[in-house]
Amino acid sequence: LALSLNQIPGTSNGISGSIHNLRWILAGLVTVTVLSGLGLRFKPESVPLFGSTWRLQKQSFFLSSLAELLKQGVPLHQAAALLCPVLQLRSEQSQWLIQSLEKGHPFSNILSALKTWPEEVVHGIAAGETAGTLAAQLRYMGEWLFDQTREQVESFGRLAEPALLGLITVLVGFVLWNIFTPLMQVYSQSAAF
């Protein structure tokens, strides 16, 4: 596969940005497949505060990767079948998604039926389907979701920083108290002599 990717016409020295992205897609798929094969069913979406950010990140990666595959000429239903493990859908949901795409149902309607996708994304993809620019719209929606993820992480960082500083202050105070209390006791006993 790596050799065939390097032979795509129009790439300088056999490697371009899109090929580089495709390699990252394949690396991500291999990782998800290996973890699934090992039976690791950890659902980060269930972690408070981080669950929605994790879901948006997966959706962003899915849309960006799907756009890249469509740009390379892979049919939508095959690209979605390849990328379904990224979304960590239940097997019946994955099968339904792929079968619906094979039947020619609009991709936006399928995502809307899953009820985990933001409305803005569903409407944006519907607009791309109507205009005939699905790959470009998928890329744009993937970037938009990535920006949403980044904003959530930054806002969490702004909230967590004061809490961490307070925790560090308490820990340093506790350590200093435990160091100086015995020293003061030794000093007071030696002053008594």
Residue pairs with C-beta under 8 A, 6 or more apart in sequence:
1 26
2 23
5 19
5 22
5 23
6 14
6 15
6 19
7 14
8 14
8 16
8 19
8 72
10 16
11 19
18 68
18 71
18 72
21 64
21 65
21 68
22 68
22 69
22 72
25 65
25 68
25 69
25 83
28 61
28 65
28 86
29 82
29 83
29 85
29 86
32 85
32 86
32 88
33 85
36 85
43 88
44 50
44 51
44 54
45 51
45 52
45 54
45 55
47 54
49 156
52 152
53 149
53 152
53 153
53 156
55 116
56 118
56 145
56 148
56 149
56 152
57 145
57 146
57 149
58 86
58 87
58 88
59 87
59 116
59 117
59 121
59 142
59 145
60 142
60 143
60 145
60 146
60 148
60 149
61 86
61 142
62 83
62 86
62 87
62 142
63 121
63 138
63 139
63 141
63 142
63 145
64 138
64 139
64 142
64 143
64 146
65 79
65 83
65 86
65 142
66 76
66 79
66 80
66 83
66 138
66 142
67 135
67 136
67 138
67 139
67 142
68 139
69 79
69 82
69 83
70 76
70 79
70 134
70 135
70 138
71 135
74 82
76 101
76 107
76 134
77 98
77 101
77 102
80 97
80 98
80 101
81 94
81 98
84 94
84 97
84 98
85 94
87 94
89 97
89 114
93 114
97 110
97 114
100 110
101 107
101 110
106 126
106 129
107 125
107 129
107 134
108 122
108 123
108 125
108 126
108 129
109 126
111 117
111 121
111 122
111 125
112 122
118 145
118 148
120 144
121 141
121 144
121 145
124 137
124 140
124 141
124 144
125 134
125 137
125 138
125 141
127 137
128 134
128 135
128 136
128 137
128 138
128 140
128 141
129 137
131 137
